[in-house]
Amino acid sequence: MDVSENTIYRVTFLNQGEVYEVYARSVSQGGIFGFVEIADLIFRDETRKVIDPSRERIANEFKGVPRTFVPLHAVLRIDQVEQEGDARITPGSGQGPRGQVRLFPAPMPSPASDS
């Protein structure tokens, strides 16, 4: 896979019943078992006449956060994209643009032991 400094990822995940969509330069399995590490978050810093409260809310929530760890079972999708878009938060109860989102119940595998 060709990954460069300019690679951008769109990560969609569930957080407390809402669907978060963020853009980042780095996404990896991370050092904490069962978590996806999202680093170098990208937020557009454009001056706009129309203020999107969802965009402002997510930018404030992740202000000063160099990296975040999202539980693996909460991640809905990770896409490599050509350019960043607007980070946003949408309701996870079916009112959002992508329809109803429900977490599929699955057991979490335990790490292999060294014995």
Salt bridges, closest charged atoms under 4 A:
GLU18 OE1 - ARG57 NH2 2.72
GLU21 OE2 - ARG88 NH2 3.29
GLU21 OE1 - ARG98 NH1 2.73
GLU37 OE2 - ARG67 NH1 2.17
GLU46 OE1 - ARG48 NH2 3.31
GLU56 OE2 - ARG55 NH1 2.99
ASP79 OD2 - ARG10 NH2 2.99
ASP79 OD2 - ARG77 NE 2.86
ASP86 OD1 - ARG44 NH1 3.90
ASP86 OD2 - ARG48 NH1 2.97
ASP86 OD1 - ARG55 NE 3.78
